[in-house]
Amino acid sequence: MTNTTVLTYQDFVKVHELLLTAAGIPPSLYRTLYSKLSSETFDGGEYFQVEPVEDGRQRRLVLTCSESMRTESNVFLVDHAFSFRLSDAPKQLQEVPGLVERMASLMCVNSDSEEADNVGDESEDSKLSVVEIVEREYEKVQKEGPGAVVWLELEDLGIDDDLFLSLDLPSKFPDLIALSLCGNKLKGSETIINEIVKFKHLRALWLNNNPILQNNDDYDADSIIHVFPNLEILNSLFTRKYTEWALGFCGGIYDQENPGCGHDNDHSLQDLTSLDLSNRRIHSLLNKGFSPDAMPSLNYLNLRGNPLDDHSISDLRKLLEAFTSLDALEVDIPGPLGDNAVEIAESIPSISLLNGINKARILESGKTVIDSMHLPRLPEWTTGEPLLDRVLNAMWLYLMSYRLADEEKIDETSIWYVMDELGSALRHSDDPNFRVSPFLYMPDGTLESAVSFTILWPTKDIQSGDECTRDYLFGIGEEKQRSARLTAWFHTPQKYFIKEYENYWQNMRLTSSSSVNNASSTRSVRRGDGLPLRVYTDLPPVEEYLTHPSFILTTDPKEADIIWTSMQVDEETRKAIGLNDQQIINQFPFEACLVMKHLLAETVQKAYGSCEWFQPTYNLETQLTQFIGDYYVRENNKTDNLWILKPWNMARTIDTTVTGNLSAIIRLMETGPKICQKYIEQPALFRGKKFDLRYIVLVRSISPLELFITDIFWVRLANNTYTLDKKSLFEYETHFTVMNYRGTLNHMNTPEFVKEFEQEHQVKWSDIHSRVKQMIRMVFESAALVHPEMHSPMSRAMYGVDVMLDSSFKPKLLEVTYCPDCTRACKYDMEAVMGGGETIKAQDFYNYIFACLFLNQTTHVTPL
């Protein structure tokens, strides 16, 4: 694309001043940026190179120009390879030629075969058959004696049970101390064990990645350990019999070239400076080899992934404190050394690094959980999985976002994008040397001409050969849950999150509710002069359909007895309009505790803890840690893990997403405050499609609590057949039911729906209706219990309550809406499903609503 530049440099700065400031681009780079934007100069390839890392499953960006690059000395344009609104992602990937292939390559998910990445890496042994390898090693034994071969590695050779027995390894290699059979086809537990027990000196045995372990892991391990008196390592894990030999193996002292051979090893660990014992399932460190005397030079120790449950926290800290040369320690937090990083750092005076973080920084920050060594989340897929599905899953590791705005408003939905290959190769660092920011360039000064780029510039001096990094969470500190949010890109400690979730869940279970005042005493509203009540409204349906003789409309809010408005009336609004304290308003103080989704969740949970009719819900702005713990528990238990993200205060399902991707859930926080609620994966269906129910609730009073439900409600139907196929999660008309503003609205008469639903599912709607009414009552009782300040004698209100039924036909609360859209009620005459079954005229809807709220009449409504 070529732009005809109209703007001069001065005009460029003037037009883009706010964008330049918001992007944080240094003013010293403005002229260079202008030059590159106006000429569309993408010169990053002259300075940088993209390199594969993590066995080709990730890439990094390296500075390759001959000279160093100084801080804020240059600026680079990064193109956007893929830009989209979230719901359009699958469609664009399918329809734009070559796009899904490019994204799959960029995200390193385009290969089914690891062999392709390993061409040329074959060892000499990999070219030989297992028989040839065994015969070669046996020749050494015949020439030099049994001690010539004490370490044998027969890995990934396709050895099955019969072939293994035919090799007759125990008789050929009687002095074997280490045998690796990883990656073969061994299945028969009893057969293999009976053969292996013939080795009398075995210290290490690896059967990893064999069917024998998949069939009966624990039984095989116990059986083998029982018959081997000297076995120290089994399947990469330490047995309780481990000695300094196993420690030496992990320290790199013993291997196939230097096996140890059972000689005097009392001083073998004296010069050991680094010891990685991670994920060895070690229960105890009380061992002759693990001591300051045996390892006086130990400088680095990794104990991650070990239970160490034979020790108390204090005993384990004392043991490590004795290693006076220990400078760097890696350990699970929370874990066997405790739950608090500050306490651990203080208890071991010699260390300067804990989990890769400087001790002084830990003590200064006061963070209880710290880590700089998180493994990156790498894309995962199954062989044969379509490229589209791989990209949709992996893209959350790469996406960035922005929102468009004009003079009127900010766009309600964000634009997500993937930077080109150069930009996407920038990996994360807490101490980055580059910064990136999206930027809209308007070559002729108008939004219509805007082209989006990402701007890249150095924030530190860097040398040729250095990796270029950025902060994925730039500007986000611990007050905004930075450590938890890094879970989107890294494997953070599950134990910590699960423990926080369990504590949260325990508190929820202890919550109990008290009763509310139900005595009815609200009086009807009457004017002293007996004239009709004057109503001011900004709602056209009320203006059109409120014809009850007890009410008359007025265009002057100051003279109204009743204010019925769609806008929020706060003190500032009252003063601006000139309202007084004697006017009744159609909203209650602090009704946000019901109509804002995060406050609704907080209110229900404070009142009842966990209840059956309200799905597990987390405010991601404050409860991300607890949510991640819940996600991990479900993942580990292999239970449903699909969630729906909803903005705090948006209607019509704007910016609402259904996903089971943990990275996606965390990244979606970037587009605004949200709740994350457990998705109802098995809803009741109607003709195979999702539906929900809109009920209208009238509130005369909070204390006493006076509630009414209208005798009419309506059903909202999805347009597509319900499915949990991954691609369907992007389909609005499959997973959402509000079609008034998008999609095709399929109106269905409520009595017709109820009759057909009863026939389809063989249920009685009266039973369902009874449960719904009970649930709605409890929703408003929770508000009255938790927020008694809601009560006001000058308030009456109408709310929409949205309900879904699960596959057991039990109601689930979706949300409560202030001043609900009642177009259907005013448009269609409806037959009351419950009660007498009389037809309720659409034109009378607001007449009986107002009569109930203000005149204490109960026509077409039912008290709750």
Secondary structure, DSSP 8 states (H G I E B T S, - for coil): --------HHHHHHHTHHHHHHHT--GGGHHHHHHHHHHT---GGGTEEEEEEGGGTEEEEEE-SSS-B-TT---EEE-EEEEE-GGGHHHHHHHSTTHHHHHHHHTT---S-SGGGGTT---TGGGS-HHHHHHHHHHHHHHH-GGG--EEE--SS---HHHHHHH-HHHH-TT--EEE-TTS----HHHHHHHHTT-SS--EEE-TTSHHHHHHHHHHHHHHHHH-TT--EETTEE-TT--HHHHHHHTTS-SSSS--TT---TTTTTT--EEE-TTS------SSSSSTTT-TT--EEE-TT---TTS-HHHHHHHHHT-TT--EEE--SSBTTBS-HHHHHHHSTT-SEETTEEHHHHHHH--SS--S--EE------TT--HHHHHHHHGGGT-EEE--B-SS-B-SS-EEEEE-HHHHT-EE-SS-SEEEEEEEE-TTSSGGG-EEEEEEEESS-B-TT-EEEE-TTTT--GGGTHHHHGGGTEE--HHHHHHHHHHHHHHHHH-----------------TT---EEEEE--HHHHHH---TTEEE-S-GGG-SEEE-SS---HHHHHHHT--TTSEESS-TTTHHHHSHHHHHHHHHHHHSS-TTS--EEEHHHHHHHHHHHHHHHHHHT----EEEEETT--TTTT-EEE--HHHHHHGGGGS-EEEEE--SSB--BTTB-EEEEEEEEEEETTTTEEEEEEEEEEEE-SS-----GGGGG-HHHH----SSSS------HHHHHHHHHHHHT--HHHHHHHHHHHHHHHHHHHHHH-GGG--TTB-EEEEEEEEEBTT--EEEEEEEES---HHHHHS-EE-SSTT--EE-GGGHHHHHHHHHHH---TTEEE-
